[in-house]
Structures are given as structure tokens and as C-alpha cells.
Amino acid sequence: MPDVLDASPYDALLLLSFGGPEGPDDVVPFLENVTRGRGIPKERLKEVGQHYFLFGGVSPINDQNRALLDALRKDFAEHGLDLPVYWGNRNWAPYLTDTLREMAGDGRRRILVLATSAYASYSGCRQYRENLADALAALESEGLELPKIDKLRHYFNHPGFVEPMVDGVVRSLAELPEEVRDGAHIAFCTHSIPTSAADTSGPVEEHGDGGAYVRQHLDVAQVIADAVRERTGVDHPWQLVYQSRSGAPHIPWLEPDICDHLEERQAAGVPAVVMAPIGFVSDHMEVLYDLDTEATAKAQELGLPVRRSATVGADPRFAAAVRDLILERAGDERGQEVAPCALGALGASHNLCPVGCCPARAPRPAAAGADSPYA
């Protein structure tokens, strides 16, 4: 039997994700949840929903989260970590508030949260913290005893997140025709966000051009590119590019877009491209549609050989990384000296989001941070 690992003072882990429809009838209600308060007409939502209807109205993210839950539970059991794992979503069942109500009913009092977003940004971190605050407020209004909630640090540069992506890029390069392989360009892809949100991402001292969001992605891309060079003996050129823009045309968002980038690389004489979605934990809809469907169609139109490397998903190394992050945070909470594990030049991220980190457009309460009303 494995030694029992100490996660105290924590008594549960919550996997917190975006959520997605599980059938055609769910698509528009799901999109209404995502866009609530923005006044977007239902007809426009039906247009946007075509991406989901191409895949039977089912987002892959929910099954991917189920696979990750299984991987986490398996890893914890094999390594003697007695910590139950729950799952809640921002925009679809199982809803976060329902899951927290279940956890409170089960007597969970110190909860760690793993968000399926590895980087600093409003939508990838603070918005989840706002969702947690909303859920706690709902439980408080019901007279329930509230658990104390902490969020695991950003894991963008943890080896268990990075190493599976290195493997994915190496495999994708190997799948290219031999005559174009060594000259292949790597396009490291992530979600575009408004430049104003990027510039204010991370702690206040990191605000500026691109903020922590761009800086963290660039650091991970460099780590992966260096590892690929060591593995293949070839120094592949690379660039950070963006996808999945959804905002109004007059608002500046991070660029270049992946399809524009493919056109530019083909015009520059690049013989092939590997698209590496480093900004995403799993192969959800924005990977399947924006890269596997739209960007791949653009590459075919250009006559440009292209491959898309794998996301981390439920890789056992990622599950092990989550275990490592839990033990690191638990040790820190107990006042022990811990040595956070991180690759690249930036080091380990903060445990507690400071005041002013990834601010919202309009101030809202956010849990699991220095400014939390639920300390």
C-alpha cells in the first residue's frame, strides 16, 4: 500500500470548468448562459451554435472533464491521497452552485479548486473566482455553513502540464512528410482576448503590454520549443498566435489570428506548420472547430501541410501534477517550507491572487483571493 499523503487542512478538490451542451436542445440555452447580460438576440445565438451542431450539438468538454476526474481519482488512489474530487461548471450542468451545495452537505469545509485554465486572465481566473463568490452567496442565502475555498495556482509551467505538450509537438512533426518536416514552423495557439484584458492580466506589477497572459504563454512556448530542439535536433521557428475571437470588431483583440498566420507563413515560403494549442487543457470545441475544422481548411486551401498537436487532457502526468500542486498548497497552508515545481524563466505563480489581479470591467466580489469577502 502507498504511504498516505497529507492534504490537510483540505478535505476536497473541486474541478471547476466552463461546461458545454450535451445535445442539440442544450445548445441555445447553454449559449444564453454564456452570454447572459450582453443582450445578444436568440437568432444570433443560433448562428453561433452552428459550431456545436456540426458535432451533433455536443461539446466534448464534459466527457473530457469526466476523463480527467477518472484520471485524478486513479492517481490519488494509487499514491495514497485521500481526497474526494467533485465537479462543477460555470455554464452547464453540473452547475457550480449545485456542486458546492452538495459539498457543503457532505461536510466539506476546506476546498481546493482546480480550474481548467492554466494561465492568468480575467476569463481564465478572476471570472471563475467571481463564480465561486456568487455560489457562496447563494449558499449563504440558504443558511448553509460556508466552506473556505482556495484556488490552486496557475500551472502553465508545471512539468506535468508542459511535458505532454512537448510530446504532442514531437509526434506532430513526425507525422509531417519527411521532405517538409525539418523546415516546419510551430504556431503556438491560445485563445485571443481583448488587448485591454491582456494588458491588465496578472498582479498589478505585471500589467502592461500583454500583461501576464502573453508573458506566460511566451515563456511556455519557449520551453516547449527548446525541448523539441533537444529531442529532434532541429531548431524550429515559432510564434505565439491566437484563435477564437468573439468580440465586437471595433474592440482590439490579441493578434495574429491563426488563419491569417497560416496565410502569412505560406506566403513566406514555410513548407509546413504544426499548430500547438498550448492555451487549452483539452480538445474542446474551440480546438475541434477553430483548429481542426477552420484552420485546417484554410491550410488545405493554401496547399500547406499542417498538423495539430494534442492538448494535455487526462494525461497521467497532468493528474500527477495536480496531486503535486495540492500537496504543495497544503504544505504551505500548514506553514511548511515547500519548493514549487516550475519550468521556464517565470517561476511558480502566486498561491493567492492579490488585490488588482486580472480586474473585472465592473467590480464584483471574487472568492479565493486577497480581496475575497469569504476569507
N, C-alpha and C positions, 0 to 999 in steps of 0.2 A: 504493500500500500504506500502511496506517496505521502510525504510529510504534509501536515496540514498547514496551509499558508494563511497568514493573518491579514484579513481585510478590515479589521476593526479600526475605527468605530463604525464602518459602513456595514449595512445589513442587506443591501440590494443594489443591483445595477439596472438602470433604465436605458434601453436602446431607444433613442429619440430620432425620428426620421420625418421625411416630408409627406409620405403617403401617396397613394395613387389609386385610380379606378380599377375595379376588378371585373368589369363587364361594360357593355355599351351603354346601359341605362345609368351607369355611375358617372360617365364622362362629364356631362354638363354640370351636375351637382358638385362634382369634385372641383371643376374649374371655377364654379361660383364660390366655393370655399377659398380657393387660392387667391381670387381677385376681389374678395369681399371688401366693400368700401370704396372701390375705384370707379363704380358706375359703368361698368362695361356691359353693353347690351347682350342678351342671350344669343342673338344671331351671330355676334362676333365670337362668342364662346364656342358655338357650334363649328365655326370655321377653324378656330384654334384646335378644337377637338379632333379634327381630321387626322392629326398625327397619331392619336390614340386609336382611332377607328381603323387605321391601316394595320394595327396589331390586334384587331378584334375587340377594341375598347378596353384592353387590359394593359396596365402599366406593369413592367417586370419588377418594379422596385419592391413590391410587397413580398413576392416569392424570394427575392434576393435577401430581404431582411429576415425572412424565415430561415433561409440557409445560414445567414450569419448568426442568428440565435442558436441554431443547432451547433455551429462550429464553436461558439463561445461556451455553451454548456458542456460540450465534449471536452474542450481544452480545460475548463475549470475542474471537471470531474477527474480527468487524468492527472492533474497536478495538485489535487488536494485543496482547491479553493472553493470553500463552501459559501457560495454567494448566488442567490437566486437572480434570474435575469428576466425582466419584463420588457414589454414593447409598447410604445405609444407613438402616434403620428400627429403632425401639425394639421393635416388637411383631409384625412380619411381614416376610417376605422382600421385598427383600434385607436380611437381618439385619445390624445394625451390626458385630458381631464378624467376620462373614464378609467384609464390605467392608473393614474395617481390615486383615484378614489379606491380602486382595488388594492393598491399597495398600502394605503393608509388602513384599510380594513383588515389587511393581513398583518398589521402591526409593524410595518416598516417605518423606521424613524430616522435613519441616516442613509440617504440615497445618493449614489453617484450616477451621473448622466453621461452616456456616450452618444454624442450627436454624429450623424452620418455626414459630416462636413469637416474636413481636416484643416481648413485654413481660417484665418481671421477675416471677417467681413460682417456687415450688418446682417445680411440674409443668412450667412453661414454660422453665425454665433449669437449676436445680440438678439435677433428676432426669435431664436429658439429660447433664449433667456426670458424674453417678454412672454412667450407662450407659456413657459413654466410659471411665471408670475400670475398670468391670467388663470391658469389651472389652480394654483394655490388659493387665489382669491375666491374662486368658485367653491372650493372645499371649505374655506373659512366661512363662507356664507351659509354653508350647510351645517356648521357647528362641529366639523370634524377636527380632530387633532392633526396639526400640520407636521409633516416630516421636514427635516432640514435637508436641503438639496445642494449638492456641489456638482460642478461640471468638470469632466476630465479635460486636461489641457489640449491644445491643438497638437495633433500628432502627424502633421505633414512631413516632418523629417525624422520620424521614428524608423529605425531599420526595418521593422516588421511591416511598415506601410510602403517603404521605398523599394526594398529588395524584390518583392513580387513584380513591381513595375519595371525594374531593370530586366528581369527575366522576360517579361512581355515584349519589351522593345527588341531584345536579342532574338527572340523567336520570330517576331515580325520581319526583322531584317533577313533572317534565314529563309523566310518564305518568299522573298522577292527573287526574281530571276537573277542568276549569278552575274550577268553582264551589267546590271544596274545596281547591284547590292552595295558595293563599296562607295558609290557616289550618292547614296540615298541621303536625303535631308530628313531630320526629325522635327516634326511640328508638335510641340508640347501644348496640348489643348486644355483650356479650362473655361468655365462659364464667364461670359462677359458680364460686367456690372457697370452702372453709371460711374463715370470718372470721379464724380463728387463722392460717391460711396467708397471707391478705392482709395482716394486721397485721405479719407478720414478713417481708414481701417486700422485696427490695432490700437495700442495705447497712444496717448496724445503725443508723446515724444517721437513716435514713428509716423505721424501724419505728414503728408507732403505728396509729392508726385508719385502716384501709385500706391502709397502707403504700405502697410504690412502685407496686404493681399498680393500685390505684384512682387514685392521683395521675397516673400516666402515661396511663391511659385518659381521665381527665377533661381532661387537657391536650390530647390529640389531638382529643377531641370538640369542644373549644372552637375549635381551629384549623380544623377542618372546618366548624363552624357559621359562623365568621367568613367563611371563603372562600365558602360558599354564599350568605351575605348579600351579599357583594360581587358575586357572579355573577348573582344573581336580583333583588336589590333588596329582598328580603323577609327580615325577621329572624324566623326560625322558632324557636319554643320547642323545647327539647330536654332529654333526661335520659339518664343512663347507666343501663342496665338489664342484667339477667343472664339466662342460659339454661343448660340442660344440667346442672342439679344432679343429682348421682348419689349423694350420701352418705346416711347414716342420718338419719332425721327429727329425732332429738334433738340433732344437731350443727348449730350455726348456720352458715349459708352466706350469701354476699352476696345481697342483695335490692334492688329488687323483681324478681321473675320476669317475663319478657316477657309471658306470658299474663295475669297479674294486672295488669300495667301497661296492657295494651290495655283491660281492663275499666275501670280507673280513668280512663283518658283518654276513653273513650266516655261514661262517666257524667258526666264534667266538661264534656261538650259539644264535645270536639275533633272536627273534621269528617273527619280523615284522619290516617294515620300512615305514615311511611317508617321501615322497620326497616333500620338500617345496621350490619352486622356487623363493626365495627372491630377486634374482638379476634381475628379469624381471617384467615389468609393466603389460604385458598382455600375454594371451595364444597364442603367435605367433608360427612360425614354429619350432623354437628351443625347445619350450616347448612341442608342439604336437609330434614332431618326436623324439627328443633326450630323452625325459622323458616318454611320453605316449606310444611311439612305441618301441624304442630301449631299454631303461632301464626297462620298464615293461616286455618286452620279456625276458630280462636277469633274472629278478626276477622270472618269471614263470618257466624258465629253472632250476633255483635253488630251486624251491618249496618254495619261500619266499613270504609271504603275503606282498603286497605293496599297498600304496595309494599315489596319488599325490594331494597335496592341491592346492587351487585356487590362482591365481595371483590377483592383485588389480583390473585391468581392468577399467571399468567405474563405480566402486562403488561410490555411492553418497558421502561417506566420503572422497574419494580421490578428487572428484570435489570440495568439501568444503575446502580441504587442499590447492588446487591450488588457490582458492579465498583468503585464508588466506595468502599465500605466495605473492600474488600480492599486497594486502593491506600493508603487511609488507615492501615490497620493495619500494612501492610508498611512504609510510610514511618516510622511510629512505631517499629517494631522496628529499623529501621536508624538510629534516633536523629535523624531529621529532624523539623523543625517541621511539623506538619500542622494544618489548620483543619477540624475535623469539621463536617459539614453537618447541621443540625437545625433544625426549626421549633418554635414554641411557646416556653413560658416555662422549660422544664426544662433545655434544652441537651442536648448529646450525653451518652449514658450512658458508664459506665466501660468500659475495654477488658478489665480483669482483675477478675473477681469477687472482692471482698475476703473475708476471714475473717468468718463470721457472716452472709453474704449468703444470703437465702432458705433458712434452715436446714431440715434434714430433721427428721422426728419422732424418728428414731433416727439417730445419727451413722453416716455411711457415707463411704468415700473418694469424692472427686469430682475429676475431671481438669479442666484448663484454668481453674484459679483459683489464688488466692494460697495456698490450703491444699492444693494438688494434691500427691499423693505422686509424681507423674510430671513433675517440673519439667524 
